[in-house]
Amino acid sequence: MILESSTEVCSVALVRNGQLAGLEESKNGQNHARLLTVFIENLLHKYGVDAGEIDAIAISEGPGSYTGLRIGVSVAKGFCYARHIPLIAVSTLKGMAMQAMKDAGKYFPGSEKKLLYCPMIDARRMEVYTCLLDEKGNEIEPVSAKIITETTFGNELQNHNIVFFGNGAMKCKAKITNQGALFLDRIYASAAFMSEQACEAYNKKQFEDLAYFEPFYLKDFIATVPKNNVLGK
């Protein structure tokens, strides 16, 4: 079973024999604390699966929403502790990229330039969490928080075509106007896109330490004081 809670999308996927068997998903904002356990119960009931039959829980490791990631990891750890099963962490960014790669032949037909993939998770304003991957899914630029300007990815776009996607991508379209840039609006963070990574990790027994695993926040959480302080202090 796979849980995804790194963005505004809340989703849970049931995987059988390496294939997506069922999905419960909501794109209606940060309702992860209310929905994750409900989605798990719905999937188990719908497909007649006993909780004791679950072999492992995979969780999106981030980066993404600080609160969303904490909720997802807490639910995953609770399930793993209760059932004595392993925890697997997978990359949300790479999961989105692997989905985009399935349609690689449709991008830039006839172009001789090599193709790169750039998943983006919104980090507010003009900042995104992102990385660059090649056509085989190898990370050629590590995960980072980038403030997008007119010159971002300028060097890479000289010699490559780049496909941009994720909930942080469309706001960057007005800034990145190179002809070698293609923006997709149909790929987002979802448990549906993470089964391949999760199954590979399970087969290789790449499990996380339940006691010490923490999400990949990328940036520290910063508490702020609301501008409209109703208490007048």
N, C-alpha and C positions, 0 to 999 in steps of 0.2 A: 504494500500500500504506500502511496506517495502523497505527501502534503505540500502544498505550495501556498505561502503566505507573505511573500516578499514585497508585493505591490498591493494595489487596490483590489486585485483579483484574489478570491479565496477559492481554492479548488482541492479536491481529493480524488485520486485515481486508484482504481483497483487493477492490479496487473496479474495476469495468469500466464504462465509459460512464456514469459517475455513479451506478451502482447497486452495492449490496453483492453481491459474487459469492461470497465465501467467508469463513469466520471460524474461527479457532482461539482458544480461550479457556479459562482456568483461574481458578477462584475460591478456590483452596486456599492462599492466603497468598503471602508474598513469595518467589516462586521466579523472579523476572523474569530474573535473570542466566542461569539454566539453561534457561528456556523460550522466550524471545523468538526466538532464532535457530532453535530447533527448529520453532517455529510458522511462521516464514517459509519454511523449507525444506519443511515439510509442505504449505503452501498452494501453493507453486510446483509441487511434484510432483503434488499432487492435481488441479490444474486445468491441468496441462501448460503452464505459463508459464515461459519462460526468464528468468533474472535480468536479462538485457539488455533485456527488453521492458518493465521497470518504468520509468514516466515520472517518478515522484517518490515521495518518502517523506514522509508526514505523521506528526507526533509530537504527543502531548498535551503542551502547554506547562506544565501545572500550573494551580493549585497542587496540592499533595499531598505524598506521601512523598518526602523528600529523596533517599533512596537509590534508590527506584524511578524517579524522574524522571531521575536521573543515568545509570542503566543504560539506560533507554529512549533518551535523547538520544545516548549513546555508540554504541549499536547503529545508530541511524538515521544518525548522522554517518558511521560507518564504511561503511555501505552506499552512502550518497550520494557519498562520496569515491571509493570503488572504482568506481562506475558512472558518475560524472560527471553526476549528476542532482540536481535541486533538493530542498531541504528545506523543508517547510511546517510551521508551528506552529499548532495549533488549541486552542481553549479546552475543557477537559473539562467545566467547569460549564455552558457554553453548549450543549455537545453533549447533556448530560443534559436540559437544559431543552427543547431542540428535540424530543426524544423525548417528553417529557411533554405538549408542546403538541399532539401528534397526537390526543390524546383530550380536548381542551379541552371539547367539548360534553357530556361525561359528568360534569364537575365542577360542583357547585352548580347543578343545574337550576332554572330559575325565578328565580335571584338576579339583581338588577339591579346588583350591585356589580361593578366591574371586577376582572379576575383578574390576579394576579401569580404569578410562578414563582420558587421559592427552592431552587436546588440546594445541597446540603450535602456537603462532604467531611470526614470525621472527622479532627480534629486532636488527639485524645486528651482525656480528661476531658470537660468540658462545652464544649469549644471546637470550632468548625467553621470551615472555609474556605467562604465563601458569597458570594452576590450576589443582587440582585433584578432580575428582568427582566419587562417588560410582555408583553402578548399578541402583540406583533410581534417579540419577541426583543430589544428595545432594553434596554440596561442602564440602569436607573433608580437603582440603588445599586451602587457599584463593588465589586469583589472585595475582601474583607477577612477578617481572622480575628476571629470573634465568640465571646465567652463567653456562652452561652445562659442566660438567667434567665427568671423569670416575666413580666418586662416587655419582653423582647426582641420586636421587631416589633409592640409594642402600638399605636403610632401608626398604622402602616400597616394594621393589621387593623381599625381603626375604619371605614375607608372602602373596604377591598378584601377580597376573598377571596384567600388565599394557598395555593398547593400546594407542599408541602415534599417533597423526595425526595433520594436519594443515601445513601451509607453512613454519613453523619453525622446523618441526619434522625430516625430512630426513637428515638434516645436523647433527643431534644428533645421528644418527644411529651408527656411528663409535665410539662414546663415550659410549653409553649405550648398552652393549653387553650381558646383562643377558638373559638367556633363557626365562625368564618370560616377556620379552619386545617384543611387536609386533608393527611394524610400518606400517601404512596405507598411501598410496600416493593418494588416490582418494577423500579425504575429505578436504575441504578448506572453507574459509569464503565466504558465499553466502547468499543472501536474500532468496534463496529457502529453507534454513534450519531454518528459523526464524519464520515461521508462527505460530507454536504452542505456542511459548512464547508470540508473539504479540497478538494472540487471547485471551490467558488467561489473559493478562494484560488489554486488552480492556473490557472483561467481568467483571473484578474486578474493573474497572474504575481506574486503576493505571496509571494516566497520569502525565506528567512532567510539570513543570512551564515553559511556553514558554519564559518568560523574563530572567530567571536565569539558565536554564539548560545548562550544559557544558558537553562535552564528558569526559569519564574516560580515561585520557591520561596515567595515572600510573606514567610516568616520565615527568619532565618538559622539554619543548622544549629548546634546546641549539643551538644558532646560532654559526656557525664556519666560519673561514676565509679560502677561498680556498687556496690549496697549491700553485697553479700556479696563482699568482696575475698578471693579464695582464696589470694592470695600473702601476705596478712596485712600489707600495707604501708599 
